[in-house]
Amino acid sequence: MIVIHIDTMADTARLKRAYEGLDNVTLLYNPTRAEVQNVLKENKDPYVMCLGHGSRNGLFGVNWTQNVIDRRNANLLKDRQVIGIWCYAADFADLVGLHGYFTSMFISNMGEALCLNFPNNTEEDIFHEIDVFCDQIHDFIKDNVKMSDWVNILQANCHKEKDFVKFNYEAMTYFE
């Protein structure tokens, strides 16, 4: 699996739990756009995991001014199963026709919780739930759980009594 991890904040640092310790990982940690494109062109691994902050327009780069994944290079992901874990990754995937598992808006820090009117939480609890989520993704990959089953399993087993968790898990998507 090719992993593209853009780690720019305390919340994105926690995302490494999704891939650490997995076999056969080609890790691109805080890569440039050119590095991402070169690896995706040369390495035909059918699985790509993209993690970090982003928008409907793609996965932000380290400096947040240029995306490392966007419409202009999404063709390098078209014939692969993609795991997109960033805000609005599902919207991006739908827009460009990607296949795989994707999050939608995903509250991963207190600033996002406050912006989206979920004030009755703590950053500690939000970070704990990121860990729970990433550990589950890690286990799915390690145990070869079909990606098409991830959304249902995640939604059935999450802490939906927590308002921000329910919000995060409701809009997860798998595109065939």
C-alpha positions in Angstrom: 0.0 0.0 0.0 1.2 3.5 -0.8 0.5 5.9 2.1 0.5 9.6 1.6 0.5 11.2 5.1 0.4 15.0 5.4 1.1 15.7 9.0 0.8 19.4 9.9 -1.0 19.5 13.3 -1.5 17.5 16.5 -4.6 15.8 15.0 -2.9 14.7 11.8 0.0 13.3 13.8 -2.4 10.7 15.3 -3.4 9.4 11.8 -0.2 7.3 11.6 -2.0 4.7 13.8 -4.0 3.7 10.6 -0.8 2.4 8.9 2.0 1.9 11.4 3.1 -1.7 11.6 1.4 -2.8 8.5 3.4 -4.9 6.0 4.4 -3.6 2.5 3.8 0.1 3.1 5.5 2.7 0.9 5.3 5.8 3.1 5.3 9.3 1.7 5.5 11.4 4.8 4.9 15.1 4.1 5.8 14.7 0.5 5.8 17.4 -2.2 3.3 17.2 -5.0 6.0 16.1 -7.4 7.1 13.3 -5.0 3.5 12.0 -4.8 3.1 12.1 -8.6 6.4 10.3 -9.2 5.7 7.5 -6.8 2.1 7.1 -8.1 3.4 6.9 -11.6 6.2 4.4 -10.8 4.5 2.2 -8.2 1.4 0.5 -9.4 0.3 -0.8 -5.9 -3.5 -1.1 -6.1 -4.0 0.4 -2.7 -3.4 4.1 -1.7 -4.1 5.7 1.6 -4.3 9.5 1.8 -4.4 11.1 5.2 -4.3 14.7 6.4 -6.3 17.9 6.1 -8.1 18.8 2.9 -11.2 19.9 1.2 -13.6 19.0 -1.7 -10.7 20.0 -3.9 -8.2 17.5 -2.6 -5.6 16.7 0.0 -3.7 19.7 1.3 0.1 19.8 1.1 2.3 20.6 4.1 2.1 24.4 3.5 -1.7 24.3 2.9 -1.3 26.4 -0.3 -1.1 23.6 -2.8 -2.8 20.3 -2.8 -0.7 17.1 -3.2 -3.8 15.4 -4.6 -6.4 17.2 -6.6 -8.3 17.1 -10.0 -5.1 17.6 -12.0 -3.5 14.4 -10.7 -6.5 12.3 -9.6 -6.1 10.2 -12.7 -3.1 8.5 -10.9 -5.6 7.1 -8.4 -8.4 6.0 -10.8 -7.5 2.3 -11.1 -6.8 1.8 -7.4 -8.7 1.3 -4.2 -8.2 4.5 -2.2 -8.6 5.2 1.5 -9.2 8.9 1.7 -9.1 10.3 5.3 -9.4 14.0 5.2 -12.3 16.5 5.4 -14.6 16.1 2.4 -12.6 13.3 0.8 -15.9 11.7 -0.2 -16.9 14.8 -2.1 -13.6 14.9 -3.9 -13.8 11.2 -4.7 -17.3 11.5 -6.1 -16.3 14.5 -8.2 -13.3 12.8 -9.8 -14.6 9.2 -9.9 -12.4 7.4 -7.4 -13.1 4.0 -5.8 -12.7 3.1 -2.2 -13.5 4.3 1.3 -13.7 8.0 2.1 -14.6 10.3 5.0 -16.7 13.4 4.7 -16.3 16.4 7.0 -14.5 14.8 9.9 -14.1 16.7 13.2 -10.5 16.0 14.3 -9.7 19.0 16.6 -11.5 21.4 18.9 -11.4 24.2 16.4 -13.4 22.2 13.9 -15.8 21.1 16.7 -16.4 24.7 17.7 -16.9 25.8 14.0 -19.5 23.1 13.5 -21.3 23.8 16.8 -20.1 20.8 18.8 -18.9 22.8 21.9 -19.5 20.3 24.6 -16.4 18.2 23.9 -12.7 18.3 24.8 -9.7 18.1 22.5 -8.6 15.0 24.6 -11.9 13.2 23.8 -11.7 14.2 20.1 -8.1 12.9 19.9 -9.1 9.7 21.6 -11.8 9.1 19.0 -9.3 9.7 16.2 -7.2 6.9 17.8 -10.2 4.6 18.0 -11.1 5.3 14.4 -7.5 4.8 13.1 -7.0 1.6 15.1 -10.1 0.2 13.4 -8.9 1.2 9.9 -5.6 -0.5 10.8 -7.3 -3.7 11.9 -9.5 -3.7 8.8 -6.4 -3.6 6.6 -4.4 -6.1 8.7 -7.3 -8.6 8.8 -8.2 -8.1 5.1 -11.8 -6.9 5.8 -13.5 -6.0 2.5 -13.4 -2.3 2.1 -17.1 -2.4 1.0 -17.9 -3.5 4.5 -16.0 -0.8 6.4 -18.7 1.9 6.5 -21.4 -0.5 8.0 -19.0 -1.9 10.6 -17.7 1.5 11.6 -21.1 3.0 11.9 -22.4 0.1 13.9 -19.5 0.1 16.4 -18.8 3.8 16.9 -19.6 5.9 20.0 -22.6 7.5 18.4 -23.7 8.8 21.8 -21.0 11.4 21.3 -22.4 14.1 19.0 -19.2 14.7 17.0 -18.6 11.0 16.5 -22.1 10.5 15.2 -21.5 13.4 12.8 -18.1 12.0 11.7 -19.4 8.6 10.9 -22.8 9.4 9.3 -21.3 10.6 6.0 -18.6 8.0 5.5 -18.8 6.5 2.0 -17.6 3.5 0.0 -17.6 4.0 -3.8 -17.5 0.8 -5.9 
